[in-house]
């Protein structure tokens, strides 16, 4: 049975990229029954482009909600949508032509789930973005469908499930999709993984933009009380383990430098493995540049997280609603 599906997204100052998303929605092999887009107060012409967009066969509803955060915008879009199924994506992505068909197919199968997790891959335009994608985005073979928490760049769920868990948490400005995933899991909704429901996501363009992105992510972790142990391990590594090894190498024996180098190699092992297949197609100067970016990207991301996390904790102590997460979420 073919079910009605509404695609929703939030946008903010995406004037340079919004037409990519709109065109890829218009080209879907399984057209959405409607598209609901919420603009959070763009000042670069994004809203005007949304309202001017016309394509046969695609019904777009545009809502202006200045000042809305991502969670508020998504909840507004879903509340305005008519479909029993909600497919969520994001600005700044390019959808595969069969993205929606792949994402919705499990709902129309013999044992339909409540939530379907799609996937996303990096869409780099520069050597830095290539390295950043390898450092931060998992490969498909790294995903365990049983424990995978979907990004709201590529996910679909029943409207009734959204209603039951109270929607996206509007008190969070970042990590809102992860907390929404946790709420769905805690409510015992059935998840399925659709690895072919792919969106192409462009990594941040600069080290500065990446730092800000990861600072905000970690601040969101602190606000929502997520991944405590991961953050504690990071502090222990940079503030305890690494200085200890450096001190031993400098004051006792040069062989301790092997420990330092081994630790660095361990931190870079996964990004190098992800990057390796892409390097084969590049000229040598770009190969060297991409590899050289990896340690700087890793350290920058870790420093951003170590700064952002306590800021989020401070906010939580003063503002956050009380919520106890299960152990797997901290």
C-alpha positions as CSV (number, residue, x, y, z in Angstrom):
1,X,0.0,0.0,0.0
2,X,1.4,3.4,-1.0
3,X,1.4,5.8,2.0
4,X,1.4,9.5,1.9
5,X,4.7,11.1,2.8
6,X,5.6,14.7,3.6
7,X,9.3,15.8,3.3
8,X,10.3,18.5,5.8
9,X,13.4,20.6,6.3
10,X,14.5,23.8,8.0
11,X,16.7,26.4,6.3
12,X,18.6,29.5,7.3
13,X,20.7,31.6,4.9
14,X,21.1,28.9,2.3
15,X,20.8,31.2,-0.7
16,X,23.8,29.7,-2.5
17,X,22.8,26.1,-2.0
18,X,19.0,25.9,-1.6
19,X,18.3,25.3,-5.3
20,X,20.4,22.1,-5.2
21,X,18.1,20.7,-2.5
22,X,15.0,21.9,-4.3
23,X,16.0,20.5,-7.6
24,X,17.0,17.1,-6.1
25,X,13.6,17.0,-4.4
26,X,11.9,17.7,-7.7
27,X,13.9,14.9,-9.4
28,X,12.9,12.1,-6.9
29,X,11.8,8.9,-8.5
30,X,9.2,8.6,-5.8
31,X,7.9,12.2,-5.6
32,X,6.9,13.5,-2.1
33,X,3.2,14.2,-1.6
34,X,4.3,17.6,-0.3
35,X,7.3,19.4,0.9
36,X,7.2,21.7,3.9
37,X,10.1,24.1,4.5
38,X,10.6,26.4,7.5
39,X,12.9,29.4,7.1
40,X,14.4,30.5,10.4
41,X,14.8,34.2,9.3
42,X,17.2,34.2,6.3
43,X,18.6,37.5,5.3
44,X,20.4,36.4,2.1
45,X,17.4,35.8,-0.2
46,X,16.8,32.2,0.7
47,X,13.1,32.8,1.6
48,X,12.5,34.6,-1.7
49,X,14.1,31.7,-3.7
50,X,11.9,29.3,-1.8
51,X,8.7,31.2,-2.6
52,X,9.7,31.7,-6.3
53,X,10.6,28.0,-6.9
54,X,8.2,26.3,-9.3
55,X,8.4,22.7,-10.6
56,X,5.6,20.6,-12.0
57,X,4.6,17.8,-9.7
58,X,6.1,19.1,-6.5
59,X,3.9,20.9,-3.9
60,X,6.0,23.1,-1.6
61,X,4.7,24.9,1.5
62,X,7.0,27.6,2.8
63,X,6.7,28.9,6.3
64,X,8.7,31.9,7.7
65,X,9.5,31.6,11.4
66,X,12.3,34.1,12.2
67,X,14.3,33.2,15.3
68,X,13.3,29.5,15.3
69,X,16.0,27.0,16.2
70,X,16.2,23.8,14.2
71,X,14.0,21.8,16.6
72,X,11.3,24.5,16.6
73,X,11.4,24.7,12.8
74,X,11.1,20.9,12.3
75,X,8.2,20.7,14.8
76,X,6.5,23.6,13.0
77,X,7.0,21.9,9.6
78,X,5.7,18.5,10.9
79,X,2.7,20.1,12.5
80,X,1.8,21.7,9.2
81,X,2.4,18.6,7.2
82,X,-0.5,16.3,6.1
83,X,1.2,13.0,5.5
84,X,1.2,10.0,8.0
85,X,4.9,9.5,7.1
86,X,7.4,12.3,7.7
87,X,10.8,12.3,5.8
88,X,13.3,14.7,7.2
89,X,16.3,16.2,5.4
90,X,18.4,19.3,5.8
91,X,19.6,22.3,3.8
92,X,23.0,22.1,2.3
93,X,22.5,18.5,1.0
94,X,22.0,16.9,-2.4
95,X,19.6,13.9,-2.4
96,X,20.1,10.8,-4.6
97,X,17.3,10.5,-7.1
98,X,15.9,7.4,-5.3
99,X,16.5,8.8,-1.8
100,X,12.8,9.0,-0.9
101,X,11.9,5.7,-2.6
102,X,14.6,3.9,-0.6
103,X,13.7,5.7,2.6
104,X,9.9,4.9,2.4
105,X,10.2,1.3,1.0
106,X,10.4,-0.4,4.4
107,X,7.1,1.2,5.5
108,X,5.4,-0.4,2.6
109,X,6.9,-3.9,3.2
110,X,5.6,-6.9,5.0
111,X,6.9,-5.9,8.5
112,X,6.9,-2.1,8.5
113,X,9.0,-0.3,11.1
114,X,8.2,3.0,12.8
115,X,11.5,4.7,12.0
116,X,13.7,4.3,8.9
117,X,17.3,5.5,9.1
118,X,18.9,6.7,5.9
119,X,22.6,7.4,5.3
120,X,24.7,10.3,4.2
121,X,28.1,10.6,2.6
122,X,30.6,13.5,2.2
123,X,30.4,15.7,-0.9
124,X,33.8,17.5,-0.8
125,X,34.7,20.4,-3.1
126,X,38.3,20.9,-1.9
127,X,41.3,19.0,-0.4
128,X,40.4,20.3,3.0
129,X,36.8,19.1,2.7
130,X,38.0,15.7,1.5
131,X,40.2,15.3,4.6
132,X,37.4,16.7,6.9
133,X,34.9,14.2,5.5
134,X,37.3,11.3,6.2
135,X,38.0,12.6,9.7
136,X,34.3,13.1,10.8
137,X,31.9,11.0,8.7
138,X,31.6,7.1,9.0
139,X,31.7,4.7,6.1
140,X,28.8,2.5,5.4
141,X,30.7,-0.6,6.5
142,X,31.3,1.0,9.9
143,X,27.6,1.2,10.7
144,X,25.9,-1.3,13.0
145,X,22.2,-1.0,12.0
146,X,21.1,-2.3,15.5
147,X,22.7,0.7,17.3
148,X,22.8,3.4,14.6
149,X,21.2,6.7,15.5
150,X,20.1,8.5,12.4
151,X,20.9,12.0,11.5
152,X,17.9,14.2,10.5
153,X,19.7,14.8,7.2
154,X,18.1,11.4,6.2
155,X,15.4,9.8,8.3
156,X,11.7,9.0,8.1
157,X,9.2,8.2,10.8
158,X,5.5,7.9,11.5
159,X,3.8,11.1,12.4
160,X,2.2,9.3,15.3
161,X,5.6,8.4,16.7
162,X,6.6,12.1,16.6
163,X,3.5,13.0,18.4
164,X,3.9,10.4,21.1
165,X,7.5,11.4,22.1
166,X,6.6,15.1,22.0
167,X,8.5,16.1,18.9
168,X,12.1,17.4,18.6
169,X,13.3,18.9,21.9
170,X,12.9,22.7,21.4
171,X,15.1,23.6,24.4
172,X,18.1,22.3,22.5
173,X,19.8,24.2,19.7
174,X,22.2,21.4,18.7
175,X,22.0,17.6,19.1
176,X,18.3,17.8,18.9
177,X,18.0,15.0,16.4
178,X,20.0,12.7,18.6
179,X,17.8,13.3,21.6
180,X,14.8,12.8,19.4
181,X,16.3,9.4,18.3
182,X,16.8,8.5,22.0
183,X,13.2,9.3,22.8
184,X,12.0,7.1,19.9
185,X,14.2,4.2,21.1
186,X,13.1,4.6,24.7
187,X,9.5,4.5,23.5
188,X,10.3,1.1,21.9
189,X,9.6,2.1,18.3
190,X,10.9,-0.3,15.7
191,X,13.9,1.0,13.6
192,X,15.1,-0.1,10.2
193,X,18.2,0.9,8.2
194,X,18.0,1.9,4.6
195,X,21.6,2.3,3.5
196,X,20.7,3.2,-0.1
197,X,18.7,6.3,1.0
198,X,21.7,8.5,0.6
199,X,22.1,12.2,0.8
200,X,25.4,14.0,-0.1
201,X,26.5,16.4,2.6
202,X,29.2,19.0,2.0
203,X,31.7,19.3,4.9
204,X,32.5,22.7,6.4
205,X,34.6,24.8,4.1
206,X,37.3,26.0,6.6
207,X,39.0,25.0,9.8
208,X,37.3,27.9,11.5
209,X,33.9,26.8,10.4
210,X,34.6,23.2,11.5
211,X,35.8,24.4,14.9
212,X,32.5,26.3,15.4
213,X,30.5,23.3,14.3
214,X,32.1,21.0,16.8
215,X,32.1,23.5,19.6
216,X,28.3,23.8,19.1
217,X,27.9,20.0,18.9
218,X,29.8,19.5,22.2
219,X,27.9,22.4,23.8
220,X,24.8,20.5,22.8
221,X,26.2,17.3,24.4
222,X,26.7,19.2,27.6
223,X,23.2,20.7,27.5
224,X,21.6,17.3,27.0
225,X,24.0,15.4,29.3
226,X,25.2,13.1,26.5
227,X,28.4,11.0,26.1
228,X,29.9,11.9,29.5
229,X,32.5,9.1,29.3
230,X,33.6,10.0,25.8
231,X,34.3,13.5,26.8
232,X,36.0,12.4,30.0
233,X,38.3,10.1,28.0
234,X,39.2,13.0,25.7
235,X,40.1,15.3,28.7
236,X,42.1,12.4,30.2
237,X,44.0,11.9,26.9
238,X,44.9,15.5,26.3
239,X,45.4,16.7,29.8
240,X,46.8,13.5,31.4
241,X,48.0,10.8,29.0
242,X,49.7,12.9,26.3
243,X,51.6,15.3,28.8
244,X,52.7,12.3,30.7
245,X,54.2,10.5,27.7
246,X,55.8,13.8,26.5
247,X,57.3,14.3,30.0
248,X,58.7,10.7,30.1
249,X,60.1,11.1,26.6
250,X,61.9,14.4,27.4
251,X,63.1,13.5,30.9
252,X,63.7,9.8,30.9
253,X,64.2,7.9,27.7
254,X,63.7,8.6,24.0
255,X,61.9,5.3,23.6
256,X,58.9,7.0,25.2
257,X,58.5,8.9,22.0
258,X,57.3,5.6,20.5
259,X,54.3,5.8,22.9
260,X,53.6,9.4,21.7
261,X,53.8,8.4,18.0
262,X,51.7,5.3,18.7
263,X,49.0,7.3,20.3
264,X,49.0,9.8,17.4
265,X,48.8,6.9,14.9
266,X,45.9,5.4,16.8
267,X,44.0,8.7,16.7
268,X,44.5,9.0,12.9
269,X,44.1,5.3,11.9
270,X,40.4,5.5,11.1
271,X,40.6,8.8,9.1
272,X,43.5,7.5,7.1
273,X,41.7,4.2,6.3
274,X,38.6,6.2,5.1
275,X,40.8,8.5,3.0
276,X,43.0,5.9,1.4
277,X,40.7,4.9,-1.5
278,X,40.1,8.5,-2.5
279,X,43.8,9.3,-2.5
280,X,44.5,6.9,-5.3
281,X,42.7,9.2,-7.8
282,X,44.5,12.4,-6.7
283,X,47.8,13.9,-7.8
284,X,50.6,13.6,-5.2
285,X,50.5,17.2,-4.0
286,X,46.8,16.8,-3.1
287,X,47.5,13.4,-1.5
288,X,50.1,14.9,0.8
289,X,48.0,17.9,1.6
290,X,45.0,15.8,2.5
291,X,47.0,13.6,4.8
292,X,48.6,16.7,6.4
293,X,45.2,18.1,7.2
294,X,44.2,15.1,9.2
295,X,46.1,15.7,12.5
296,X,45.2,19.4,12.5
297,X,41.5,18.5,11.9
298,X,41.6,15.9,14.7
299,X,43.2,18.2,17.2
300,X,41.0,21.2,16.3
301,X,37.8,19.1,16.7
302,X,39.0,17.7,20.0
303,X,39.8,21.2,21.3
304,X,36.5,22.5,20.1
305,X,34.7,19.7,22.0
306,X,36.7,20.3,25.2
307,X,35.8,24.0,25.2
308,X,32.1,23.5,24.2
309,X,31.2,20.7,26.5
310,X,31.6,22.5,29.8
311,X,29.8,25.5,28.4
312,X,26.8,23.2,27.7
313,X,27.1,21.7,31.2
314,X,26.9,25.2,32.8
315,X,23.8,25.9,30.7
316,X,22.2,22.6,31.8
317,X,22.7,23.3,35.5
318,X,20.8,26.6,35.1
319,X,18.2,26.0,32.4
320,X,17.7,22.4,31.2
321,X,14.5,20.4,32.0
322,X,15.2,17.4,34.2
323,X,15.7,14.2,32.2
324,X,17.4,10.9,33.0
325,X,19.0,9.3,30.0
326,X,19.7,5.5,29.9
327,X,23.3,4.4,30.4
328,X,23.9,3.9,26.7
329,X,23.3,7.6,26.1
330,X,25.9,8.9,28.5
